[in-house]
């Protein structure tokens, strides 16, 4: 079975969900750079079980009802990148970690810049929560979906933690994927 995709309409714009038979391969933003995630030939499949599960779980996340994802992942990257992405999966909902903290967690104490670079190549944003990685001083730094969306996702998680209604989604430009 080839790599399949499906579009998902979310509060942060239309996301392109991509899956292999093994699991979710990518979540692409409307404004994504083509070189960020390299994918082979894709075909649309509205009934792919991994894509259906991802769509349901993302819907639950955006409504504040899901804090942990269980959709299978097919992470494709270098050993270092996948180590960073696995570390991101350990950051609890509603919390953040600095790039330096993540570097220390994976055993590379001086690797905060390399962690930032791997974070930027994360193909499965939101589910592998790269939006929870921040600068050492607490600043919000790069995010494939844009800093406005990163801010929104962090606010969504903080408000869900507090039992408050979610924030207003950022205004999105419609782009062809």
CNS distance restraints for C-alpha pairs under 8 A (distance, minus, plus):
assign (resid   1 and name CA) (resid  20 and name CA) 7.46 0.50 0.50
assign (resid   1 and name CA) (resid  21 and name CA) 6.59 0.50 0.50
assign (resid   2 and name CA) (resid  20 and name CA) 6.66 0.50 0.50
assign (resid   2 and name CA) (resid  21 and name CA) 7.82 0.50 0.50
assign (resid   2 and name CA) (resid  41 and name CA) 7.46 0.50 0.50
assign (resid   2 and name CA) (resid  42 and name CA) 6.87 0.50 0.50
assign (resid   2 and name CA) (resid  43 and name CA) 7.36 0.50 0.50
assign (resid   3 and name CA) (resid  18 and name CA) 6.87 0.50 0.50
assign (resid   3 and name CA) (resid  19 and name CA) 5.68 0.50 0.50
assign (resid   3 and name CA) (resid  20 and name CA) 4.70 0.50 0.50
assign (resid   3 and name CA) (resid  21 and name CA) 7.49 0.50 0.50
assign (resid   3 and name CA) (resid  40 and name CA) 7.43 0.50 0.50
assign (resid   3 and name CA) (resid  41 and name CA) 6.82 0.50 0.50
assign (resid   3 and name CA) (resid  42 and name CA) 5.20 0.50 0.50
assign (resid   3 and name CA) (resid  43 and name CA) 6.63 0.50 0.50
assign (resid   4 and name CA) (resid  18 and name CA) 5.64 0.50 0.50
assign (resid   4 and name CA) (resid  19 and name CA) 5.35 0.50 0.50
assign (resid   4 and name CA) (resid  20 and name CA) 6.36 0.50 0.50
assign (resid   4 and name CA) (resid  42 and name CA) 5.38 0.50 0.50
assign (resid   4 and name CA) (resid  43 and name CA) 4.94 0.50 0.50
assign (resid   4 and name CA) (resid  44 and name CA) 5.51 0.50 0.50
assign (resid   4 and name CA) (resid  45 and name CA) 5.66 0.50 0.50
assign (resid   4 and name CA) (resid  48 and name CA) 7.31 0.50 0.50
assign (resid   5 and name CA) (resid  16 and name CA) 6.62 0.50 0.50
assign (resid   5 and name CA) (resid  17 and name CA) 5.39 0.50 0.50
assign (resid   5 and name CA) (resid  18 and name CA) 4.32 0.50 0.50
assign (resid   5 and name CA) (resid  19 and name CA) 6.30 0.50 0.50
assign (resid   5 and name CA) (resid  42 and name CA) 6.52 0.50 0.50
assign (resid   5 and name CA) (resid  43 and name CA) 6.10 0.50 0.50
assign (resid   5 and name CA) (resid  44 and name CA) 4.85 0.50 0.50
assign (resid   5 and name CA) (resid  45 and name CA) 5.90 0.50 0.50
assign (resid   5 and name CA) (resid  46 and name CA) 7.69 0.50 0.50
assign (resid   5 and name CA) (resid  51 and name CA) 7.30 0.50 0.50
assign (resid   6 and name CA) (resid  16 and name CA) 5.88 0.50 0.50
assign (resid   6 and name CA) (resid  17 and name CA) 5.29 0.50 0.50
assign (resid   6 and name CA) (resid  18 and name CA) 6.68 0.50 0.50
assign (resid   6 and name CA) (resid  44 and name CA) 5.78 0.50 0.50
assign (resid   6 and name CA) (resid  45 and name CA) 6.12 0.50 0.50
assign (resid   6 and name CA) (resid  46 and name CA) 5.87 0.50 0.50
assign (resid   6 and name CA) (resid  51 and name CA) 6.73 0.50 0.50
assign (resid   7 and name CA) (resid  14 and name CA) 6.52 0.50 0.50
assign (resid   7 and name CA) (resid  15 and name CA) 5.72 0.50 0.50
assign (resid   7 and name CA) (resid  16 and name CA) 4.60 0.50 0.50
assign (resid   7 and name CA) (resid  17 and name CA) 6.03 0.50 0.50
assign (resid   8 and name CA) (resid  14 and name CA) 5.56 0.50 0.50
assign (resid   8 and name CA) (resid  15 and name CA) 5.09 0.50 0.50
assign (resid   8 and name CA) (resid  16 and name CA) 6.25 0.50 0.50
assign (resid   8 and name CA) (resid  17 and name CA) 6.95 0.50 0.50
assign (resid   8 and name CA) (resid  55 and name CA) 6.54 0.50 0.50
assign (resid   9 and name CA) (resid  13 and name CA) 6.07 0.50 0.50
assign (resid   9 and name CA) (resid  14 and name CA) 4.43 0.50 0.50
assign (resid   9 and name CA) (resid  15 and name CA) 6.31 0.50 0.50
assign (resid  10 and name CA) (resid  14 and name CA) 5.78 0.50 0.50
assign (resid  10 and name CA) (resid  15 and name CA) 6.96 0.50 0.50
assign (resid  10 and name CA) (resid  59 and name CA) 7.49 0.50 0.50
assign (resid  10 and name CA) (resid  62 and name CA) 7.60 0.50 0.50
assign (resid  11 and name CA) (resid  62 and name CA) 7.29 0.50 0.50
assign (resid  11 and name CA) (resid 169 and name CA) 5.46 0.50 0.50
assign (resid  11 and name CA) (resid 170 and name CA) 7.68 0.50 0.50
assign (resid  12 and name CA) (resid 149 and name CA) 6.60 0.50 0.50
assign (resid  12 and name CA) (resid 169 and name CA) 6.03 0.50 0.50
assign (resid  12 and name CA) (resid 170 and name CA) 6.33 0.50 0.50
assign (resid  12 and name CA) (resid 171 and name CA) 7.68 0.50 0.50
assign (resid  12 and name CA) (resid 172 and name CA) 6.68 0.50 0.50
assign (resid  13 and name CA) (resid  29 and name CA) 7.67 0.50 0.50
assign (resid  13 and name CA) (resid  30 and name CA) 6.89 0.50 0.50
assign (resid  13 and name CA) (resid 172 and name CA) 5.83 0.50 0.50
assign (resid  13 and name CA) (resid 173 and name CA) 7.82 0.50 0.50
assign (resid  13 and name CA) (resid 174 and name CA) 7.65 0.50 0.50
assign (resid  14 and name CA) (resid  29 and name CA) 7.08 0.50 0.50
assign (resid  14 and name CA) (resid  30 and name CA) 6.26 0.50 0.50
assign (resid  15 and name CA) (resid  27 and name CA) 6.36 0.50 0.50
assign (resid  15 and name CA) (resid  28 and name CA) 5.61 0.50 0.50
assign (resid  15 and name CA) (resid  29 and name CA) 5.27 0.50 0.50
assign (resid  15 and name CA) (resid  30 and name CA) 6.44 0.50 0.50
assign (resid  16 and name CA) (resid  26 and name CA) 7.86 0.50 0.50
assign (resid  16 and name CA) (resid  27 and name CA) 5.61 0.50 0.50
assign (resid  16 and name CA) (resid  28 and name CA) 4.93 0.50 0.50
assign (resid  16 and name CA) (resid  29 and name CA) 6.70 0.50 0.50
assign (resid  16 and name CA) (resid  30 and name CA) 7.86 0.50 0.50
assign (resid  16 and name CA) (resid 177 and name CA) 7.50 0.50 0.50
assign (resid  17 and name CA) (resid  24 and name CA) 7.53 0.50 0.50
assign (resid  17 and name CA) (resid  25 and name CA) 7.93 0.50 0.50
assign (resid  17 and name CA) (resid  26 and name CA) 5.97 0.50 0.50
assign (resid  17 and name CA) (resid  27 and name CA) 4.71 0.50 0.50
assign (resid  17 and name CA) (resid  28 and name CA) 6.52 0.50 0.50
assign (resid  17 and name CA) (resid  51 and name CA) 6.55 0.50 0.50
assign (resid  17 and name CA) (resid  54 and name CA) 7.81 0.50 0.50
assign (resid  18 and name CA) (resid  24 and name CA) 6.03 0.50 0.50
assign (resid  18 and name CA) (resid  25 and name CA) 5.44 0.50 0.50
assign (resid  18 and name CA) (resid  26 and name CA) 4.98 0.50 0.50
assign (resid  18 and name CA) (resid  27 and name CA) 6.28 0.50 0.50
assign (resid  18 and name CA) (resid  28 and name CA) 7.97 0.50 0.50
assign (resid  18 and name CA) (resid  51 and name CA) 7.12 0.50 0.50
assign (resid  19 and name CA) (resid  23 and name CA) 5.53 0.50 0.50
assign (resid  19 and name CA) (resid  24 and name CA) 4.22 0.50 0.50
assign (resid  19 and name CA) (resid  25 and name CA) 4.86 0.50 0.50
assign (resid  19 and name CA) (resid  26 and name CA) 6.84 0.50 0.50
assign (resid  19 and name CA) (resid  50 and name CA) 6.54 0.50 0.50
assign (resid  19 and name CA) (resid  51 and name CA) 6.39 0.50 0.50
assign (resid  19 and name CA) (resid  74 and name CA) 7.70 0.50 0.50
assign (resid  20 and name CA) (resid  24 and name CA) 6.39 0.50 0.50
assign (resid  20 and name CA) (resid  25 and name CA) 6.45 0.50 0.50
assign (resid  20 and name CA) (resid  74 and name CA) 7.21 0.50 0.50
assign (resid  21 and name CA) (resid  50 and name CA) 7.77 0.50 0.50
assign (resid  22 and name CA) (resid  72 and name CA) 7.19 0.50 0.50
assign (resid  22 and name CA) (resid  73 and name CA) 7.13 0.50 0.50
assign (resid  22 and name CA) (resid  74 and name CA) 5.85 0.50 0.50
assign (resid  23 and name CA) (resid  50 and name CA) 6.03 0.50 0.50
assign (resid  23 and name CA) (resid  71 and name CA) 7.34 0.50 0.50
assign (resid  23 and name CA) (resid  72 and name CA) 4.66 0.50 0.50
assign (resid  23 and name CA) (resid  73 and name CA) 4.36 0.50 0.50
assign (resid  23 and name CA) (resid  74 and name CA) 4.65 0.50 0.50
assign (resid  24 and name CA) (resid  50 and name CA) 6.39 0.50 0.50
assign (resid  24 and name CA) (resid  51 and name CA) 7.13 0.50 0.50
assign (resid  24 and name CA) (resid  54 and name CA) 7.65 0.50 0.50
assign (resid  24 and name CA) (resid  71 and name CA) 7.24 0.50 0.50
assign (resid  24 and name CA) (resid  72 and name CA) 6.13 0.50 0.50
assign (resid  24 and name CA) (resid  73 and name CA) 4.58 0.50 0.50
assign (resid  24 and name CA) (resid  74 and name CA) 5.39 0.50 0.50
assign (resid  24 and name CA) (resid  75 and name CA) 7.70 0.50 0.50
assign (resid  24 and name CA) (resid 124 and name CA) 7.57 0.50 0.50
assign (resid  25 and name CA) (resid  73 and name CA) 6.38 0.50 0.50
assign (resid  25 and name CA) (resid  74 and name CA) 5.06 0.50 0.50
assign (resid  25 and name CA) (resid  75 and name CA) 6.01 0.50 0.50
assign (resid  25 and name CA) (resid  76 and name CA) 7.29 0.50 0.50
assign (resid  25 and name CA) (resid 123 and name CA) 6.85 0.50 0.50
assign (resid  25 and name CA) (resid 124 and name CA) 6.68 0.50 0.50
assign (resid  26 and name CA) (resid  37 and name CA) 7.56 0.50 0.50
assign (resid  26 and name CA) (resid 123 and name CA) 4.73 0.50 0.50
assign (resid  26 and name CA) (resid 124 and name CA) 4.60 0.50 0.50
assign (resid  26 and name CA) (resid 125 and name CA) 7.65 0.50 0.50
assign (resid  27 and name CA) (resid 123 and name CA) 6.24 0.50 0.50
assign (resid  27 and name CA) (resid 124 and name CA) 4.91 0.50 0.50
assign (resid  27 and name CA) (resid 125 and name CA) 6.04 0.50 0.50
assign (resid  28 and name CA) (resid  32 and name CA) 6.17 0.50 0.50
assign (resid  28 and name CA) (resid 123 and name CA) 7.45 0.50 0.50
assign (resid  28 and name CA) (resid 124 and name CA) 7.73 0.50 0.50
assign (resid  28 and name CA) (resid 125 and name CA) 7.89 0.50 0.50
assign (resid  29 and name CA) (resid 144 and name CA) 7.40 0.50 0.50
assign (resid  29 and name CA) (resid 145 and name CA) 5.78 0.50 0.50
assign (resid  30 and name CA) (resid 145 and name CA) 7.87 0.50 0.50
assign (resid  30 and name CA) (resid 173 and name CA) 8.00 0.50 0.50
assign (resid  30 and name CA) (resid 174 and name CA) 7.12 0.50 0.50
assign (resid  30 and name CA) (resid 175 and name CA) 5.64 0.50 0.50
assign (resid  30 and name CA) (resid 176 and name CA) 7.02 0.50 0.50
assign (resid  30 and name CA) (resid 177 and name CA) 6.07 0.50 0.50
assign (resid  31 and name CA) (resid 145 and name CA) 6.77 0.50 0.50
assign (resid  31 and name CA) (resid 175 and name CA) 6.90 0.50 0.50
assign (resid  32 and name CA) (resid  36 and name CA) 7.28 0.50 0.50
assign (resid  32 and name CA) (resid 144 and name CA) 6.48 0.50 0.50
assign (resid  32 and name CA) (resid 145 and name CA) 6.90 0.50 0.50
assign (resid  33 and name CA) (resid  37 and name CA) 7.97 0.50 0.50
assign (resid  34 and name CA) (resid  38 and name CA) 7.23 0.50 0.50
assign (resid  36 and name CA) (resid 120 and name CA) 7.98 0.50 0.50
assign (resid  36 and name CA) (resid 121 and name CA) 5.94 0.50 0.50
assign (resid  36 and name CA) (resid 123 and name CA) 7.64 0.50 0.50
assign (resid  37 and name CA) (resid 121 and name CA) 7.03 0.50 0.50
assign (resid  37 and name CA) (resid 123 and name CA) 5.95 0.50 0.50
assign (resid  46 and name CA) (resid  51 and name CA) 7.57 0.50 0.50
assign (resid  46 and name CA) (resid  52 and name CA) 7.47 0.50 0.50
assign (resid  47 and name CA) (resid  51 and name CA) 7.39 0.50 0.50
assign (resid  47 and name CA) (resid  52 and name CA) 6.51 0.50 0.50
assign (resid  48 and name CA) (resid  52 and name CA) 6.15 0.50 0.50
assign (resid  49 and name CA) (resid  53 and name CA) 6.13 0.50 0.50
assign (resid  50 and name CA) (resid  54 and name CA) 6.09 0.50 0.50
assign (resid  50 and name CA) (resid  71 and name CA) 6.79 0.50 0.50
assign (resid  50 and name CA) (resid  72 and name CA) 7.13 0.50 0.50
assign (resid  51 and name CA) (resid  55 and name CA) 6.05 0.50 0.50
assign (resid  52 and name CA) (resid  56 and name CA) 6.28 0.50 0.50
assign (resid  53 and name CA) (resid  57 and name CA) 6.15 0.50 0.50
assign (resid  53 and name CA) (resid  71 and name CA) 6.25 0.50 0.50
assign (resid  54 and name CA) (resid  58 and name CA) 5.94 0.50 0.50
assign (resid  54 and name CA) (resid  71 and name CA) 5.92 0.50 0.50
assign (resid  55 and name CA) (resid  59 and name CA) 6.13 0.50 0.50
assign (resid  56 and name CA) (resid  60 and name CA) 6.32 0.50 0.50
assign (resid  57 and name CA) (resid  61 and name CA) 6.12 0.50 0.50
assign (resid  57 and name CA) (resid  66 and name CA) 6.91 0.50 0.50
assign (resid  57 and name CA) (resid  69 and name CA) 6.66 0.50 0.50
assign (resid  57 and name CA) (resid  71 and name CA) 7.70 0.50 0.50
assign (resid  58 and name CA) (resid  62 and name CA) 6.17 0.50 0.50
assign (resid  58 and name CA) (resid  66 and name CA) 7.98 0.50 0.50
assign (resid  59 and name CA) (resid  63 and name CA) 6.26 0.50 0.50
assign (resid  60 and name CA) (resid  64 and name CA) 6.26 0.50 0.50
assign (resid  60 and name CA) (resid  65 and name CA) 4.98 0.50 0.50
assign (resid  60 and name CA) (resid  66 and name CA) 5.16 0.50 0.50
assign (resid  61 and name CA) (resid  65 and name CA) 5.62 0.50 0.50
assign (resid  61 and name CA) (resid  66 and name CA) 4.44 0.50 0.50
assign (resid  61 and name CA) (resid  67 and name CA) 6.48 0.50 0.50
assign (resid  62 and name CA) (resid  66 and name CA) 7.89 0.50 0.50
assign (resid  62 and name CA) (resid 156 and name CA) 7.58 0.50 0.50
assign (resid  63 and name CA) (resid 166 and name CA) 7.62 0.50 0.50
assign (resid  64 and name CA) (resid 156 and name CA) 7.35 0.50 0.50
assign (resid  64 and name CA) (resid 157 and name CA) 7.38 0.50 0.50
assign (resid  64 and name CA) (resid 160 and name CA) 5.39 0.50 0.50
assign (resid  64 and name CA) (resid 166 and name CA) 7.28 0.50 0.50
assign (resid  67 and name CA) (resid  93 and name CA) 5.69 0.50 0.50
assign (resid  68 and name CA) (resid  93 and name CA) 7.32 0.50 0.50
assign (resid  69 and name CA) (resid 127 and name CA) 6.40 0.50 0.50
assign (resid  75 and name CA) (resid  82 and name CA) 6.87 0.50 0.50
assign (resid  75 and name CA) (resid 123 and name CA) 7.64 0.50 0.50
assign (resid  75 and name CA) (resid 124 and name CA) 7.98 0.50 0.50
assign (resid  76 and name CA) (resid  82 and name CA) 7.39 0.50 0.50
assign (resid  77 and name CA) (resid  81 and name CA) 5.68 0.50 0.50
assign (resid  77 and name CA) (resid  82 and name CA) 5.91 0.50 0.50
assign (resid  78 and name CA) (resid  82 and name CA) 6.18 0.50 0.50
assign (resid  79 and name CA) (resid  83 and name CA) 6.14 0.50 0.50
assign (resid  80 and name CA) (resid  84 and name CA) 6.32 0.50 0.50
assign (resid  80 and name CA) (resid 118 and name CA) 7.68 0.50 0.50
assign (resid  81 and name CA) (resid  85 and name CA) 6.17 0.50 0.50
assign (resid  81 and name CA) (resid 115 and name CA) 7.81 0.50 0.50
assign (resid  81 and name CA) (resid 118 and name CA) 5.07 0.50 0.50
assign (resid  81 and name CA) (resid 119 and name CA) 7.63 0.50 0.50
assign (resid  81 and name CA) (resid 121 and name CA) 7.89 0.50 0.50
assign (resid  81 and name CA) (resid 122 and name CA) 7.85 0.50 0.50
assign (resid  82 and name CA) (resid  86 and name CA) 6.01 0.50 0.50
assign (resid  83 and name CA) (resid  87 and name CA) 6.24 0.50 0.50
assign (resid  83 and name CA) (resid 106 and name CA) 6.80 0.50 0.50
assign (resid  84 and name CA) (resid  88 and name CA) 6.29 0.50 0.50
assign (resid  84 and name CA) (resid 102 and name CA) 7.25 0.50 0.50
assign (resid  84 and name CA) (resid 103 and name CA) 7.81 0.50 0.50
assign (resid  84 and name CA) (resid 106 and name CA) 7.04 0.50 0.50
assign (resid  84 and name CA) (resid 115 and name CA) 6.43 0.50 0.50
assign (resid  84 and name CA) (resid 118 and name CA) 6.67 0.50 0.50
assign (resid  84 and name CA) (resid 119 and name CA) 7.07 0.50 0.50
assign (resid  85 and name CA) (resid  89 and name CA) 6.51 0.50 0.50
assign (resid  85 and name CA) (resid 118 and name CA) 7.77 0.50 0.50
assign (resid  85 and name CA) (resid 119 and name CA) 7.11 0.50 0.50
assign (resid  85 and name CA) (resid 122 and name CA) 6.82 0.50 0.50
assign (resid  85 and name CA) (resid 128 and name CA) 6.46 0.50 0.50
assign (resid  85 and name CA) (resid 130 and name CA) 7.84 0.50 0.50
assign (resid  86 and name CA) (resid  90 and name CA) 6.97 0.50 0.50
assign (resid  86 and name CA) (resid 128 and name CA) 7.80 0.50 0.50
assign (resid  87 and name CA) (resid  91 and name CA) 7.21 0.50 0.50
assign (resid  87 and name CA) (resid 102 and name CA) 6.65 0.50 0.50
assign (resid  87 and name CA) (resid 105 and name CA) 7.26 0.50 0.50
assign (resid  87 and name CA) (resid 106 and name CA) 7.07 0.50 0.50
assign (resid  88 and name CA) (resid 102 and name CA) 7.61 0.50 0.50
assign (resid  88 and name CA) (resid 128 and name CA) 6.20 0.50 0.50
assign (resid  88 and name CA) (resid 129 and name CA) 5.85 0.50 0.50
assign (resid  88 and name CA) (resid 130 and name CA) 6.27 0.50 0.50
assign (resid  88 and name CA) (resid 132 and name CA) 7.69 0.50 0.50
assign (resid  88 and name CA) (resid 133 and name CA) 7.69 0.50 0.50
assign (resid  89 and name CA) (resid 127 and name CA) 7.96 0.50 0.50
assign (resid  89 and name CA) (resid 128 and name CA) 5.58 0.50 0.50
assign (resid  89 and name CA) (resid 129 and name CA) 6.39 0.50 0.50
assign (resid  91 and name CA) (resid  95 and name CA) 6.52 0.50 0.50
assign (resid  91 and name CA) (resid  96 and name CA) 6.69 0.50 0.50
assign (resid  91 and name CA) (resid  97 and name CA) 7.09 0.50 0.50
assign (resid  91 and name CA) (resid 129 and name CA) 7.65 0.50 0.50
assign (resid  91 and name CA) (resid 132 and name CA) 7.24 0.50 0.50
assign (resid  92 and name CA) (resid  96 and name CA) 7.79 0.50 0.50
assign (resid  93 and name CA) (resid 157 and name CA) 6.41 0.50 0.50
assign (resid  94 and name CA) (resid 132 and name CA) 7.98 0.50 0.50
assign (resid  94 and name CA) (resid 154 and name CA) 6.63 0.50 0.50
assign (resid  94 and name CA) (resid 157 and name CA) 4.69 0.50 0.50
assign (resid  94 and name CA) (resid 158 and name CA) 5.07 0.50 0.50
assign (resid  94 and name CA) (resid 161 and name CA) 6.60 0.50 0.50
assign (resid  95 and name CA) (resid 132 and name CA) 6.61 0.50 0.50
assign (resid  95 and name CA) (resid 158 and name CA) 8.00 0.50 0.50
assign (resid  96 and name CA) (resid 132 and name CA) 4.51 0.50 0.50
assign (resid  96 and name CA) (resid 133 and name CA) 5.74 0.50 0.50
assign (resid  96 and name CA) (resid 134 and name CA) 6.71 0.50 0.50
assign (resid  97 and name CA) (resid 101 and name CA) 6.09 0.50 0.50
assign (resid  97 and name CA) (resid 102 and name CA) 6.69 0.50 0.50
assign (resid  97 and name CA) (resid 132 and name CA) 6.33 0.50 0.50
assign (resid  97 and name CA) (resid 133 and name CA) 5.15 0.50 0.50
assign (resid  97 and name CA) (resid 134 and name CA) 6.10 0.50 0.50
assign (resid  98 and name CA) (resid 102 and name CA) 6.39 0.50 0.50
assign (resid  98 and name CA) (resid 133 and name CA) 5.46 0.50 0.50
assign (resid  98 and name CA) (resid 134 and name CA) 4.72 0.50 0.50
assign (resid  98 and name CA) (resid 135 and name CA) 5.29 0.50 0.50
assign (resid  98 and name CA) (resid 136 and name CA) 5.20 0.50 0.50
assign (resid  98 and name CA) (resid 138 and name CA) 7.35 0.50 0.50
assign (resid  99 and name CA) (resid 103 and name CA) 6.13 0.50 0.50
assign (resid  99 and name CA) (resid 112 and name CA) 4.92 0.50 0.50
assign (resid  99 and name CA) (resid 113 and name CA) 7.39 0.50 0.50
assign (resid  99 and name CA) (resid 115 and name CA) 6.03 0.50 0.50
assign (resid  99 and name CA) (resid 116 and name CA) 6.16 0.50 0.50
assign (resid  99 and name CA) (resid 133 and name CA) 6.06 0.50 0.50
assign (resid  99 and name CA) (resid 134 and name CA) 6.24 0.50 0.50
assign (resid  99 and name CA) (resid 135 and name CA) 6.23 0.50 0.50
assign (resid  99 and name CA) (resid 136 and name CA) 6.86 0.50 0.50
assign (resid 100 and name CA) (resid 104 and name CA) 6.22 0.50 0.50
assign (resid 100 and name CA) (resid 109 and name CA) 6.95 0.50 0.50
assign (resid 100 and name CA) (resid 110 and name CA) 7.32 0.50 0.50
assign (resid 100 and name CA) (resid 111 and name CA) 6.92 0.50 0.50
assign (resid 100 and name CA) (resid 112 and name CA) 4.55 0.50 0.50
assign (resid 100 and name CA) (resid 115 and name CA) 7.84 0.50 0.50
assign (resid 100 and name CA) (resid 136 and name CA) 6.78 0.50 0.50
assign (resid 101 and name CA) (resid 105 and name CA) 6.14 0.50 0.50
assign (resid 101 and name CA) (resid 112 and name CA) 7.90 0.50 0.50
assign (resid 102 and name CA) (resid 106 and name CA) 6.40 0.50 0.50
assign (resid 102 and name CA) (resid 112 and name CA) 7.45 0.50 0.50
assign (resid 102 and name CA) (resid 115 and name CA) 7.18 0.50 0.50
assign (resid 103 and name CA) (resid 107 and name CA) 6.33 0.50 0.50
assign (resid 103 and name CA) (resid 108 and name CA) 5.03 0.50 0.50
assign (resid 103 and name CA) (resid 109 and name CA) 5.33 0.50 0.50
assign (resid 103 and name CA) (resid 110 and name CA) 6.91 0.50 0.50
assign (resid 103 and name CA) (resid 111 and name CA) 5.30 0.50 0.50
assign (resid 103 and name CA) (resid 112 and name CA) 5.43 0.50 0.50
assign (resid 103 and name CA) (resid 115 and name CA) 6.13 0.50 0.50
assign (resid 104 and name CA) (resid 108 and name CA) 5.35 0.50 0.50
assign (resid 104 and name CA) (resid 109 and name CA) 4.29 0.50 0.50
assign (resid 104 and name CA) (resid 110 and name CA) 7.59 0.50 0.50
assign (resid 104 and name CA) (resid 111 and name CA) 7.78 0.50 0.50
assign (resid 105 and name CA) (resid 109 and name CA) 7.90 0.50 0.50
assign (resid 111 and name CA) (resid 115 and name CA) 6.07 0.50 0.50
assign (resid 112 and name CA) (resid 116 and name CA) 6.15 0.50 0.50
assign (resid 113 and name CA) (resid 117 and name CA) 6.28 0.50 0.50
assign (resid 114 and name CA) (resid 118 and name CA) 6.21 0.50 0.50
assign (resid 115 and name CA) (resid 119 and name CA) 5.93 0.50 0.50
assign (resid 116 and name CA) (resid 120 and name CA) 6.22 0.50 0.50
assign (resid 117 and name CA) (resid 121 and name CA) 6.59 0.50 0.50
assign (resid 118 and name CA) (resid 122 and name CA) 6.46 0.50 0.50
assign (resid 119 and name CA) (resid 130 and name CA) 5.97 0.50 0.50
assign (resid 119 and name CA) (resid 133 and name CA) 7.96 0.50 0.50
assign (resid 120 and name CA) (resid 130 and name CA) 7.88 0.50 0.50
assign (resid 120 and name CA) (resid 142 and name CA) 7.25 0.50 0.50
assign (resid 120 and name CA) (resid 143 and name CA) 6.56 0.50 0.50
assign (resid 120 and name CA) (resid 144 and name CA) 6.57 0.50 0.50
assign (resid 122 and name CA) (resid 128 and name CA) 7.45 0.50 0.50
assign (resid 122 and name CA) (resid 130 and name CA) 7.12 0.50 0.50
assign (resid 124 and name CA) (resid 128 and name CA) 5.56 0.50 0.50
assign (resid 125 and name CA) (resid 129 and name CA) 5.92 0.50 0.50
assign (resid 125 and name CA) (resid 130 and name CA) 6.15 0.50 0.50
assign (resid 125 and name CA) (resid 131 and name CA) 7.51 0.50 0.50
assign (resid 126 and name CA) (resid 130 and name CA) 6.81 0.50 0.50
assign (resid 126 and name CA) (resid 131 and name CA) 6.93 0.50 0.50
assign (resid 129 and name CA) (resid 133 and name CA) 7.82 0.50 0.50
assign (resid 130 and name CA) (resid 143 and name CA) 7.67 0.50 0.50
assign (resid 131 and name CA) (resid 143 and name CA) 6.72 0.50 0.50
assign (resid 131 and name CA) (resid 150 and name CA) 5.45 0.50 0.50
assign (resid 131 and name CA) (resid 153 and name CA) 7.18 0.50 0.50
assign (resid 131 and name CA) (resid 154 and name CA) 7.19 0.50 0.50
assign (resid 132 and name CA) (resid 154 and name CA) 7.10 0.50 0.50
assign (resid 134 and name CA) (resid 138 and name CA) 5.83 0.50 0.50
assign (resid 134 and name CA) (resid 139 and name CA) 5.92 0.50 0.50
assign (resid 134 and name CA) (resid 140 and name CA) 5.27 0.50 0.50
assign (resid 134 and name CA) (resid 141 and name CA) 6.11 0.50 0.50
assign (resid 135 and name CA) (resid 139 and name CA) 4.99 0.50 0.50
assign (resid 135 and name CA) (resid 140 and name CA) 6.21 0.50 0.50
assign (resid 135 and name CA) (resid 141 and name CA) 6.28 0.50 0.50
assign (resid 140 and name CA) (resid 147 and name CA) 7.08 0.50 0.50
assign (resid 140 and name CA) (resid 150 and name CA) 7.82 0.50 0.50
assign (resid 140 and name CA) (resid 151 and name CA) 7.74 0.50 0.50
assign (resid 141 and name CA) (resid 147 and name CA) 7.12 0.50 0.50
assign (resid 142 and name CA) (resid 146 and name CA) 7.00 0.50 0.50
assign (resid 142 and name CA) (resid 147 and name CA) 6.50 0.50 0.50
assign (resid 143 and name CA) (resid 147 and name CA) 5.88 0.50 0.50
assign (resid 143 and name CA) (resid 150 and name CA) 6.54 0.50 0.50
assign (resid 145 and name CA) (resid 149 and name CA) 6.03 0.50 0.50
assign (resid 145 and name CA) (resid 150 and name CA) 7.13 0.50 0.50
assign (resid 146 and name CA) (resid 150 and name CA) 6.42 0.50 0.50
assign (resid 147 and name CA) (resid 151 and name CA) 6.04 0.50 0.50
assign (resid 148 and name CA) (resid 152 and name CA) 6.25 0.50 0.50
assign (resid 148 and name CA) (resid 170 and name CA) 6.63 0.50 0.50
assign (resid 149 and name CA) (resid 153 and name CA) 6.11 0.50 0.50
assign (resid 149 and name CA) (resid 170 and name CA) 6.57 0.50 0.50
assign (resid 150 and name CA) (resid 154 and name CA) 6.29 0.50 0.50
assign (resid 151 and name CA) (resid 155 and name CA) 6.13 0.50 0.50
assign (resid 152 and name CA) (resid 156 and name CA) 5.98 0.50 0.50
assign (resid 152 and name CA) (resid 167 and name CA) 6.93 0.50 0.50
assign (resid 152 and name CA) (resid 168 and name CA) 7.87 0.50 0.50
assign (resid 152 and name CA) (resid 169 and name CA) 6.57 0.50 0.50
assign (resid 152 and name CA) (resid 170 and name CA) 6.99 0.50 0.50
assign (resid 153 and name CA) (resid 157 and name CA) 6.28 0.50 0.50
assign (resid 154 and name CA) (resid 158 and name CA) 6.15 0.50 0.50
assign (resid 155 and name CA) (resid 159 and name CA) 5.97 0.50 0.50
assign (resid 155 and name CA) (resid 166 and name CA) 7.50 0.50 0.50
assign (resid 155 and name CA) (resid 167 and name CA) 6.54 0.50 0.50
assign (resid 156 and name CA) (resid 160 and name CA) 6.06 0.50 0.50
assign (resid 156 and name CA) (resid 166 and name CA) 5.20 0.50 0.50
assign (resid 156 and name CA) (resid 167 and name CA) 5.93 0.50 0.50
assign (resid 157 and name CA) (resid 161 and name CA) 6.12 0.50 0.50
assign (resid 158 and name CA) (resid 162 and name CA) 6.42 0.50 0.50
assign (resid 159 and name CA) (resid 163 and name CA) 6.08 0.50 0.50
assign (resid 159 and name CA) (resid 164 and name CA) 4.92 0.50 0.50
assign (resid 159 and name CA) (resid 165 and name CA) 6.49 0.50 0.50
assign (resid 159 and name CA) (resid 166 and name CA) 5.88 0.50 0.50
assign (resid 159 and name CA) (resid 167 and name CA) 7.59 0.50 0.50
assign (resid 160 and name CA) (resid 164 and name CA) 5.75 0.50 0.50
assign (resid 160 and name CA) (resid 165 and name CA) 6.94 0.50 0.50
assign (resid 160 and name CA) (resid 166 and name CA) 6.67 0.50 0.50
